Amino acid sequence: MPTARSGLIGSLIVIAAATLFGALGVTSRFAYDAGLEPFAFVTWRAGVGALGIALVVAATRRPGRGWGSIRSASPQARRGLVLGAFLAAGVNLSMFLSFERTTIALALLGFYTYPAMVAAASSILGRERLDLQRLVALALALVGMAAVVLGGLGSASAVRLDALGIALGLAAAAFQTAFVLTSRGFAGIPADVSVGAILAGSALVAAVVSIASGGTTALALPLGDLPLLGLLIGVGLFAAALPSVMFLTGIRWVGAVRTGILMLFEPVVGVALAALVLAEGLAPLQVLGGATILVAALLVQRGSSGASGREESPAVVPLPGGP
């Protein structure tokens, strides 16, 4: 059973991951303005992230605890890692297809239902107790998220309803839920090594889809545009590699349910950065939604610090640079 101190540290790790992931909206806008297409953006982001993690693992891990840990892992863990790569690719591809077909806010609204899916599935599978305090925290967080996302829709004429687009947003949530729930299957492999392999697999899948859809030129675009290449390197390292390791570590430290609730900080950060960097105004409803998510986070942290031993004890895995 994790201690209150380790639970607090794990929660802070998840919030830091949500903050870094929240920068994706602004950075992707800059990349698209430079001519990059969505699938090419996914490929470069995941590919750079995988390369960055590979270098860190090679420099800091002892023999047998780096990439050798995949070879020495059980066949079940290796199969789980392959599944994780396909699920992560499914999240990205579904979301970007959803963005193309419907209003981004509606796509995000569908995707951010995944914490509720994770909580329900974890309870049904008997992995984590879903008590009243967690239910209240989850409900508050989801309501706050909806306020943050929908508060920026603007006029009704700007809303683009598309059944398939909304379904793809929900499909991305299902992929994310499956990833969170199956990540325990490769818990014996260090978090940074796992994420490096998953990002590499995601990059490969996204590259194949990009080429198949006629995006070869877009894939090569950053090689002739140094500012764009620099942006993608930053995105790959700080909006893919680092927060992905933190996200997986958070699941292992504090469990899937609390991680899902705390990850709802991501749209709050995205909206705040858009207001700051892109001069997109903040509606009062969005501010209220952000405050509601903060209350939910405090509630779930308080409830978890005094939880009984009935909660699942996640495996503690160090961040990059550990043993």
FENHUMO-V196324 format. One record per residue. N is the residue number from 1. PHI is phi in degrees with one decimal (NA if undefined). BURIAL is # if it has 9 or more other C-alpha atoms within 8 Angstrom, else .. Layout:
n=(N;N)
phi=(PHI;PHI)
burial=(BURIAL;BURIAL)
This chain:
n=(1;2;3;4;5;6;7;8;9;10;11;12;13;14;15;16;17;18;19;20;21;22;23;24;25;26;27;28;29;30;31;32;33;34;35;36;37;38;39;40;41;42;43;44;45;46;47;48;49;50;51;52;53;54;55;56;57;58;59;60;61;62;63;64;65;66;67;68;69;70;71;72;73;74;75;76;77;78;79;80;81;82;83;84;85;86;87;88;89;90;91;92;93;94;95;96;97;98;99;100;101;102;103;104;105;106;107;108;109;110;111;112;113;114;115;116;117;118;119;120;121;122;123;124;125;126;127;128;129;130;131;132;133;134;135;136;137;138;139;140;141;142;143;144;145;146;147;148;149;150;151;152;153;154;155;156;157;158;159;160;161;162;163;164;165;166;167;168;169;170;171;172;173;174;175;176;177;178;179;180;181;182;183;184;185;186;187;188;189;190;191;192;193;194;195;196;197;198;199;200;201;202;203;204;205;206;207;208;209;210;211;212;213;214;215;216;217;218;219;220;221;222;223;224;225;226;227;228;229;230;231;232;233;234;235;236;237;238;239;240;241;242;243;244;245;246;247;248;249;250;251;252;253;254;255;256;257;258;259;260;261;262;263;264;265;266;267;268;269;270;271;272;273;274;275;276;277;278;279;280;281;282;283;284;285;286;287;288;289;290;291;292;293;294;295;296;297;298;299;300;301;302;303;304;305;306;307;308;309;310;311;312;313;314;315;316;317;318;319;320;321;322;323)
phi=(NA;-65.1;-76.3;-61.7;-67.1;-66.3;-64.9;-66.0;-62.3;-60.8;-63.9;-65.7;-62.2;-65.2;-62.9;-62.9;-62.6;-61.1;-64.0;-68.0;-62.1;-63.5;-77.6;-62.7;-60.0;-68.7;-66.6;-66.7;-60.9;-62.7;-66.1;-67.5;-63.3;-83.6;106.1;-77.9;-93.3;-54.7;-66.9;-66.9;-62.0;-61.0;-62.4;-66.5;-59.7;-69.1;-65.6;-64.5;-59.9;-63.2;-64.8;-60.7;-65.7;-59.0;-66.9;-64.8;-62.2;-63.0;-86.1;-118.9;-89.0;-70.9;-55.0;92.6;-106.1;-93.9;-65.5;-63.8;-66.8;-72.6;-64.5;-85.0;-71.9;-69.2;-55.5;-63.0;-65.9;-66.9;-64.4;-62.7;-67.8;-62.7;-60.4;-59.4;-63.8;-68.0;-65.9;-63.1;-64.4;-61.5;-58.9;-65.7;-65.5;-63.8;-65.7;-70.6;-66.3;-63.5;-59.1;-71.8;-102.6;-138.0;-58.5;-56.1;-59.8;-70.5;-63.2;-66.9;-61.6;-67.2;-65.3;-79.7;-80.9;-63.0;-60.0;-67.5;-62.1;-63.1;-62.2;-64.6;-66.4;-62.9;-69.1;-63.7;-79.3;75.8;-85.2;-139.4;-73.8;-108.2;-83.2;-60.5;-63.5;-70.1;-61.6;-64.2;-62.6;-63.4;-62.4;-60.6;-64.0;-67.4;-64.2;-62.0;-61.1;-61.2;-65.5;-64.1;-73.0;-76.5;-64.5;-101.6;-68.9;77.9;-72.1;-62.5;-67.3;-83.0;-79.5;-115.1;-86.8;-147.9;-60.3;-67.2;-62.7;-66.3;-62.5;-67.3;-63.4;-68.7;-64.4;-61.5;-62.8;-65.4;-60.9;-64.5;-61.5;-62.4;-63.0;-60.8;-73.7;-92.3;-63.9;-67.2;-68.7;-119.6;-64.8;-75.0;-96.8;-51.9;-59.9;-67.4;-65.1;-59.1;-65.8;-59.3;-66.1;-66.1;-65.2;-62.7;-63.9;-63.7;-62.4;-63.8;-62.8;-64.7;-65.5;-62.4;-64.5;-63.0;-66.9;-63.6;-93.8;82.8;-102.3;-60.5;-63.1;-65.3;-62.4;-85.9;-54.0;-62.0;-66.7;-108.5;-134.5;-62.2;-59.7;-66.3;-62.2;-62.5;-62.1;-69.3;-63.7;-62.9;-63.7;-62.2;-80.6;-107.6;-126.7;-139.0;-62.8;-63.0;-67.7;-66.6;-63.8;-62.9;-61.9;-65.3;-63.7;-60.4;-59.2;-75.9;-85.8;-119.0;93.2;-71.1;-66.6;-65.2;-59.7;-61.7;-65.0;-67.3;-68.0;-71.5;-68.8;-57.1;-65.4;-63.1;-64.3;-60.6;-67.2;-64.7;-66.6;-61.9;-66.6;-78.9;-91.9;-101.8;59.3;-90.1;-64.6;-100.1;-81.1;-54.5;-62.6;-68.5;-63.0;-62.9;-62.9;-62.2;-65.2;-65.0;-64.7;-62.3;-61.8;-62.0;-64.1;-64.0;-66.8;-70.7;-69.3;-64.2;-65.8;-73.4;-66.6;-113.4;-70.7;-84.2;-72.4;-76.0;-78.3;-59.9;-95.6;-72.2;-77.0;-87.8;-123.0;-69.7;-74.0;-53.2;98.2;-77.3;-70.9)
burial=(.;#;.;#;.;#;#;#;.;#;#;.;#;#;#;#;#;#;#;#;#;#;#;#;#;#;#;#;.;.;#;#;.;.;.;#;#;.;#;#;#;#;#;#;#;#;#;#;#;#;#;#;#;#;.;#;#;.;.;#;#;.;.;.;#;#;#;#;#;#;.;.;#;.;.;.;#;#;.;#;#;#;.;#;#;#;#;#;#;#;#;#;#;#;#;#;#;#;#;.;#;#;#;.;#;#;#;#;#;#;#;#;#;#;#;#;#;#;#;#;.;#;#;.;.;.;#;#;#;#;.;.;#;#;#;#;#;#;.;#;#;#;#;#;#;#;#;#;#;#;#;#;#;.;.;.;.;.;#;.;.;.;.;.;#;#;#;#;#;#;#;#;#;#;#;#;#;#;#;#;#;#;#;.;#;#;#;.;#;#;#;#;#;#;#;#;#;#;#;#;#;#;#;#;#;#;#;.;#;#;#;.;.;.;#;.;.;#;#;.;#;#;.;.;.;.;.;#;#;.;#;#;#;#;#;#;#;#;#;#;#;#;#;#;#;#;#;#;#;#;#;#;#;#;#;#;#;#;#;#;#;#;#;#;#;#;#;#;#;#;#;#;#;#;#;.;.;.;.;.;.;#;.;.;#;#;#;#;#;#;#;#;#;#;#;#;#;.;#;#;#;.;#;#;#;.;.;.;.;.;#;#;#;#;.;.;#;#;#;#;#;.;.)
